[in-house]
Amino acid sequence: MLSSGIELAIGLIAIVAAIALLAEKLKIPYPILLVLGGLALSFVPRLPPIEIDPKLVFYVFLPPLLFWAGILTSWRDFRANLRPILLLAVGLVLVTTFAVAGVAMWIVPGMGFAAACVLGAIVSPPDAIAATAITERLRVPRRVSAILEGESLVNDATALVALMFAIKAVELGSFSFPHAARDFFILSAGGIAIGLLVSWLSTQLQKRVHEPHVEGIISLLTPYFAYLPAEIFHCSGVLAVVAAGICISRQFPKSFSAESRMRMMSVWETLIFILNGTVFILIGQYLPTIINNLQLNKVPITGLVVQSAVICLTAIVVRVGWVFALAYLSRVMIHSLRTRARPPAGSLLVIGWAGMRGIVSLASALTVPMVIGGVPFPHRDKILFITFCVILATLVFQGLTLPLVIRLAGLPTDKQEEIEERQARLDAAHAALSRLTVLEFDESLDPHILASMRSEYEQRILALGGTIKDAIDPVHQVKARHFAEVRREVLTAERLMITMLRDQNVIGDDVLRRILREIDLEEAKLA
């Protein structure tokens, strides 16, 4: 029997690793199997119940997870799809909130409008963690994945603000739309401003620190430095972390050494996997706690299951309907969109179906106070149970069927990223050759080394389908003197070229990261 928090944490990490291996074997997205595994573990005899502290989720788990999602976001693609992202992250969240509230008032006896809006705000946002973890292994067009990832970065902020005002409406018995809209703008703008400031301070500090271990610590603390001040000043901590992540990703090739980038990427990838896995295990483990609370309050569970199914269906139908309605009605209402190609129905279906809920919804439900205004919060236990059922149904049902939906949608093969990557590699190789041409005038450098490197890059260009003038045959006898110095020079030229291509929006951040990793590995070999 696990008797301490440390033993419990170690046990959870071990379980996460084991279930992830099983998910890889079964070709099932690991978040789904982790939730089901946590659910199964919750029924193991003598296993201590797990209490999820919402502060642990919001102040420990959420900042690094959102920060990493921001790091992996391509700003070019985010900006290009800003309109659909905002319509989903803001418009759809609010529409879902009120749609779920209306249905909840109808099917849950005695639930008033304010309490129903609390439930709607909780279950309205798809989860950033779930969406990224499930879609990252599925081949979908880049625009679809960019919209889904961008939406999941912003919608939590909308939902949390809506939840805050819904709880306030329960307490005061009234709700003001103008005040809510004003405060939402202030909270969002304040959060983004704090995130931009923290990203600038972090980048300046990284430029002045040349100890890889300290650089890693600064990187790990950055999301908390963005989230906590934003929350202290009553701004959006979610948007602060996302803004910081996106901005730092833009400076990643310039502000860090190759060794630091490699270290940090490895540490972050492991950390995010552990946090992701623990989050989904905790979701599954929390069901017995919710059921015990309902039984103590003598709430019939059978009726709640039916109500949860209806509310879950409402959330799914509203999302799919909203996606298709926006795609087709906006072309009628906005003249500038009529000349553009109509979005493929398959892409719309995938976007509409990828609405998995996750840990943010559960943590939001747990933040609902037990007592408000001196009286118990209305229907709190029901809200928790319905939230859990919506998370389980969307994550497992939609997550498992999403690959099938993608196949049925017949999405076109998106080769744009491959084309961009090939062209970026060609440009980087030509930049390296140009640098070698300059270095050939340095008489202190071994000409055999220069000739060998020139041959290597020329062969690379030919393999990529490019053309070369005055190719030089490979040199078989290469002297070691000055090799590392020359190699660093040409690798720097490659790095500068791909960074410039990214800054000019010729390639996306995902292509940049792949090529940059290879360049860093080459530089690491020299050390």
Residue pairs with C-beta under 8 A, 6 or more apart in sequence:
1 46
1 47
1 48
2 8
2 11
2 47
2 48
3 48
8 48
8 50
12 277
12 278
12 281
12 282
13 274
13 277
13 278
15 37
15 41
15 281
16 34
16 273
16 274
16 277
16 278
16 281
17 277
19 30
19 33
19 34
19 37
19 277
19 281
20 30
20 33
20 34
20 273
20 277
22 33
23 29
23 30
23 32
23 33
23 34
24 30
26 33
28 400
29 133
29 134
29 137
29 399
30 133
30 277
30 280
31 129
31 130
31 133
31 134
31 276
31 280
31 358
31 395
31 399
32 134
32 395
32 396
32 399
32 400
34 277
34 280
34 281
34 284
35 280
35 281
35 283
35 284
35 391
35 392
35 395
35 396
36 284
36 396
37 281
37 284
38 280
38 281
38 282
38 283
38 284
38 285
39 284
39 285
39 287
39 392
40 284
41 47
41 281
41 284
41 285
42 49
42 284
42 285
42 286
42 287
42 288
43 288
49 285
49 288
49 289
49 292
50 282
50 285
50 286
50 289
51 289
52 282
52 286
52 362
52 363
52 366
53 366
54 363
54 364
54 366
54 367
57 279
57 359
57 360
57 362
57 363
57 366
58 237
58 363
58 367
59 224
59 227
59 228
59 231
61 275
61 278
61 279
61 359
62 227
62 237
62 238
62 241
62 360
62 363
63 223
63 224
63 226
63 227
63 237
63 241
64 220
64 223
64 224
64 271
64 272
64 275
65 128
65 129
65 272
65 275
65 276
65 279
66 128
66 153
66 156
66 223
66 238
66 241
66 242
66 245
67 222
67 223
67 226
67 241
67 242
67 244
67 245
68 245
68 268
68 272
69 128
69 129
69 132
69 149
69 152
69 153
69 242
69 245
70 153
70 241
70 242
70 243
70 244
70 245
70 246
70 248
70 249
71 245
71 246
71 248
71 249
71 252
71 268
72 132
72 149
72 249
72 509
72 510
72 513
73 149
73 150
73 153
73 242
73 245
73 246
73 249
73 509
74 146
74 508
74 509
74 510
75 246
75 249
75 250
75 509
76 502
76 505
76 508
76 509
77 142
77 143
77 146
77 150
77 508
78 85
78 146
78 150
78 246
80 146
81 143
81 146
81 147
81 150
82 150
84 147
84 151
84 326
85 147
85 150
85 151
85 154
86 154
87 326
88 147
88 151
88 155
88 322
88 323
88 351
89 150
89 151
89 152
89 153
89 154
89 155
89 158
90 154
90 155
90 158
91 322
91 326
92 124
92 151
92 155
92 318
92 319
92 322
92 323
93 124
93 125
93 155
93 158
93 159
93 162
94 124
94 158
94 162
95 318
95 322
96 120
96 123
96 124
96 315
96 318
96 319
96 322
97 117
97 120
97 121
97 124
97 159
97 162
97 166
98 117
98 120
99 120
99 314
99 315
99 318
100 116
100 119
100 120
100 123
100 124
100 311
100 314
100 315
100 318
101 113
101 116
101 117
101 119
101 120
102 116
103 310
103 311
103 314
104 111
104 116
104 119
104 120
104 307
104 311
104 386
105 111
105 112
105 113
105 116
107 307
107 310
107 311
108 116
108 307
108 379
108 382
110 378
110 379
111 119
111 378
111 379
111 382
112 170
112 378
113 169
114 166
114 169
114 170
114 173
114 175
115 170
115 377
115 378
115 379
115 383
117 162
117 166
117 169
117 175
118 163
118 166
118 167
118 170
118 368
118 383
119 311
119 379
119 383
119 386
119 387
120 162
120 166
121 159
121 160
121 162
121 163
121 166
121 364
122 159
122 163
122 361
122 364
122 365
122 368
122 383
122 387
123 311
123 315
123 357
123 361
123 386
123 387
123 390
123 391
124 155
124 159
124 162
124 315
125 152
125 155
125 156
125 158
125 159
125 357
125 360
125 361
126 151
126 152
126 155
126 319
126 354
126 355
126 356
126 357
126 358
126 394
127 152
127 356
127 357
127 358
127 359
127 360
127 361
127 395
128 149
128 152
128 153
128 156
128 358
128 360
129 276
129 279
129 280
129 358
129 359
129 360
130 356
130 357
130 358
130 395
130 399
131 148
131 149
131 151
131 152
131 354
131 356
132 149
132 152
133 276
134 354
134 356
134 399
134 402
135 145
135 148
135 149
135 354
135 402
138 402
138 403
138 406
139 406
140 350
140 406
140 411
140 414
141 347
141 411
141 412
141 414
142 414
142 416
142 417
142 508
143 347
143 414
144 347
144 350
144 351
144 411
147 351
148 351
148 354
153 242
154 238
154 239
154 242
156 238
156 360
157 187
157 188
157 191
157 236
157 238
157 239
158 184
159 360
159 364
160 236
160 238
160 364
161 180
161 183
161 184
161 187
161 188
161 236
162 180
163 364
163 367
165 175
165 180
165 183
166 175
167 368
167 369
167 372
168 175
169 175
170 372
170 377
170 378
171 372
171 373
186 235
187 234
187 235
187 236
188 235
188 236
188 239
190 230
190 233
190 234
190 235
190 236
191 230
191 235
191 236
191 237
191 238
191 239
191 240
191 243
192 236
192 239
192 240
192 243
193 235
194 226
194 229
194 230
194 233
194 235
194 240
194 243
195 226
195 230
195 239
195 240
195 241
195 242
195 243
195 244
195 247
196 243
196 244
196 247
198 222
198 225
198 226
198 229
198 240
198 244
199 222
199 226
199 243
199 244
199 245
199 247
199 248
199 251
200 247
201 225
202 218
202 219
202 222
202 225
202 244
202 248
203 247
203 248
203 251
203 255
205 218
206 215
206 218
206 219
206 255
206 256
206 260
207 255
209 215
209 218
210 257
212 257
212 259
212 260
212 263
215 256
215 260
215 263
215 264
216 260
216 263
216 264
216 267
219 264
219 268
220 267
220 268
220 271
222 244
222 248
223 241
223 244
223 245
226 237
226 240
226 241
226 243
226 244
227 237
227 238
227 240
227 241
228 237
229 240
230 236
230 237
230 239
230 240
230 241
231 237
248 255
249 509
250 509
252 261
252 513
252 516
253 495
253 498
253 499
253 502
253 512
253 516
254 499
256 264
258 519
258 520
258 523
258 524
259 520
259 524
259 527
261 516
261 517
261 520
262 517
262 520
262 521
262 524
265 517
279 358
279 359
280 358
280 359
282 359
283 358
283 359
283 362
283 388
283 391
283 392
283 395
286 362
286 388
287 388
290 381
290 384
290 385
290 388
291 301
291 385
293 381
293 384
294 301
294 304
294 381
294 382
294 385
295 301
297 381
299 381
299 382
301 385
304 382
304 385
304 386
304 389
305 389
307 382
307 386
308 385
308 386
308 389
308 390
308 393
309 389
309 393
311 386
311 390
312 389
312 390
312 393
312 394
315 355
315 357
315 390
315 394
316 355
316 394
316 398
319 352
319 355
320 349
320 352
320 353
321 352
322 352
323 348
323 351
323 352
324 345
324 348
324 352
327 342
327 343
327 348
328 342
330 337
331 337
331 338
331 340
331 342
344 409
344 411
344 412
345 409
346 408
346 409
346 410
346 411
347 409
347 411
349 405
349 409
350 402
350 405
350 406
350 409
350 411
353 398
353 401
353 402
353 405
354 398
354 402
355 394
355 398
356 394
356 395
356 398
356 399
357 390
357 391
357 394
357 395
358 391
358 395
361 387
361 390
361 391
362 387
362 388
362 391
364 387
365 383
365 384
365 387
365 388
366 384
368 377
368 380
368 383
368 384
369 377
370 376
370 377
370 380
371 377
417 508
417 510
417 511
420 506
420 507
420 508
420 511
421 507
421 511
421 514
421 515
422 464
422 465
423 506
423 507
424 497
424 498
424 501
424 506
424 507
424 511
424 512
424 515
425 460
425 464
425 515
426 461
426 464
426 465
426 466
427 497
427 498
427 501
428 493
428 494
428 497
428 498
428 515
428 519
429 457
429 460
429 461
429 464
429 466
429 494
430 461
430 466
430 497
431 493
431 494
431 496
431 497
432 453
432 457
432 490
432 491
432 493
432 494
433 454
433 457
433 458
433 461
434 493
435 489
435 490
435 492
435 493
436 450
436 453
436 454
436 457
436 486
436 490
439 445
439 450
439 486
439 489
440 447
440 450
444 482
445 482
445 485
445 486
446 479
446 481
446 482
446 483
448 475
448 477
448 478
448 479
449 478
449 479
449 481
449 482
449 483
449 486
450 486
451 472
451 475
452 474
452 475
452 478
453 486
453 487
453 490
454 472
455 471
455 472
455 473
455 474
455 475
456 474
457 490
458 468
458 471
458 472
459 474
461 467
461 468
462 468
462 471
484 526
487 522
487 523
487 526
488 523
488 526
491 519
491 522
491 523
494 515
494 519
495 516
495 519
498 507
498 511
498 512
498 515
498 516
498 519
499 512
501 507
501 512
502 508
502 509
502 511
502 512
